[in-house]
Amino acid sequence: MLKGFKDFVMKGNVVDLAVAVVMGAAFGAVVDSIVKGLLTPLIARLFNAKDLAGMTWEGFAYGSVIAAIINFVLVAAAIYFVIVVPMNHMIARRNAKLGIKEDEEEAAVDPQIALLTEIRDSLKNR
């Protein structure tokens, strides 16, 4: 029973989801303060505005859209460079240590694809 639980938890999808939720919350707060405290005032200053969110043009609040886009890009970059790149490096080192090639790992990860390919080939041969 514990082996089954360990296999479930160690699946890539569960770990990826947990990392995304935790890191998204943690980095979201950090990046949000950087964007609100540093980047937003700098960009607003370029447009001679008091703050970025208050920038409007004929009723359209484009400043808040610009701020949201900057926030999204910075959060995505932080997660990619701090979590995804090191995790991919660790997986590659583990696979090299175990002698697993990337193609072998992909084939082993998804047995449904192998089954569907086998069914397709069987139907072709009829």
KOLTIMAR-49994 format. One line per 8 residues: their letters; for each residue x, y, z of C-alpha. Coordinates in nm, 2 decimals, padded with zeros to 4 digits, m for minus. Each point is the difference from the previous one (the first is absolute). Layout:
// residues N
a	X,Y,Z  ...
//
This chain:
// residues 126
mlkgfkdf	00.00,00.00,00.00  00.28,00.24,00.08  00.18,m00.08,m00.32  m00.31,00.09,m00.20  m00.03,00.33,00.19  00.37,00.07,m00.06  m00.05,m00.07,m00.38  m00.30,00.23,m00.01
vmkgnvvd	00.18,00.29,00.18  00.31,m00.04,m00.21  m00.18,00.02,m00.33  00.11,00.30,m00.19  m00.35,00.15,m00.03  m00.06,00.00,00.38  00.34,00.15,00.08  m00.03,00.26,m00.28
lavavvmg	m00.35,00.11,00.13  00.12,00.03,00.36  00.30,00.20,m00.10  m00.20,00.23,m00.22  m00.25,00.07,00.28  00.25,00.06,00.27  00.25,00.19,m00.21  m00.27,00.20,m00.17
aafgavvd	m00.12,00.13,00.33  00.35,00.06,00.14  00.14,00.17,m00.31  m00.32,00.18,m00.07  00.04,00.20,00.32  00.37,00.08,m00.07  m00.05,00.09,m00.36  m00.32,00.20,00.08
sivkgllt	00.20,00.22,00.24  00.28,00.05,m00.25  m00.25,00.09,m00.27  m00.20,00.24,00.22  00.29,00.15,00.18  00.26,00.03,m00.28  m00.11,m00.07,m00.35  m00.35,00.16,00.00
pliarlfn	00.13,00.34,00.13  00.29,m00.01,m00.26  m00.24,m00.07,m00.29  m00.25,00.26,00.13  00.28,00.25,00.01  00.08,m00.07,m00.36  m00.35,00.11,m00.09  00.00,00.29,00.25
akdlagmt	m00.28,m00.16,00.20  m00.05,m00.02,00.37  m00.05,m00.38,m00.01  m00.03,m00.26,m00.27  m00.34,m00.13,00.10  m00.15,00.35,m00.02  00.11,00.05,m00.36  m00.30,00.02,m00.23
wegfaygs	m00.08,00.11,m00.36  m00.36,00.10,m00.07  m00.13,m00.22,00.28  00.22,m00.30,m00.08  00.22,m00.09,00.30  00.30,m00.14,m00.19  00.24,00.06,00.29  m00.15,m00.29,00.21
viaaiinf	00.03,m00.23,m00.30  00.36,00.09,m00.05  00.07,m00.06,00.37  m00.18,m00.34,m00.01  00.21,m00.11,m00.30  00.32,00.10,00.16  m00.10,m00.18,00.32  m00.08,m00.32,m00.19
vlvaaaiy	00.32,00.00,m00.20  00.21,00.05,00.31  m00.17,m00.28,00.19  00.03,m00.24,m00.29  00.37,00.08,m00.05  00.07,m00.04,00.38  m00.17,m00.34,00.01  00.17,m00.12,m00.32
fvivvpmn	00.35,00.10,00.10  m00.02,m00.09,00.37  m00.21,m00.32,m00.02  m00.03,m00.15,m00.35  00.36,00.03,m00.11  00.15,m00.15,00.31  m00.26,m00.28,00.01  00.07,m00.08,m00.37
hmiarrna	00.37,m00.01,00.08  m00.06,m00.23,00.30  m00.21,m00.24,m00.21  00.26,00.00,m00.28  00.28,m00.09,00.26  m00.22,m00.27,00.15  m00.07,m00.15,m00.34  00.37,00.01,m00.09
klgikede	00.08,m00.17,00.33  m00.26,m00.27,m00.07  00.10,m00.03,m00.37  m00.35,00.10,m00.12  m00.01,00.19,m00.33  m00.26,00.27,m00.05  m00.18,m00.21,m00.27  m00.02,m00.30,00.24
eeaavdpq	m00.14,00.22,00.27  m00.27,00.15,m00.22  m00.11,m00.35,m00.12  00.00,m00.13,00.36  m00.20,00.30,00.13  m00.31,m00.04,m00.22  m00.10,m00.37,m00.06  m00.33,00.12,m00.15
iallteir	00.18,00.14,m00.31  00.17,m00.34,m00.04  m00.33,m00.18,00.02  m00.17,00.23,m00.24  00.29,m00.04,m00.25  m00.03,m00.38,00.03  m00.38,00.02,m00.06  00.06,00.22,m00.30
dslknr	00.26,m00.23,m00.15  m00.23,m00.30,00.06  m00.29,00.17,m00.18  00.23,00.09,m00.30  00.11,m00.37,m00.03  m00.36,m00.13,m00.04
//
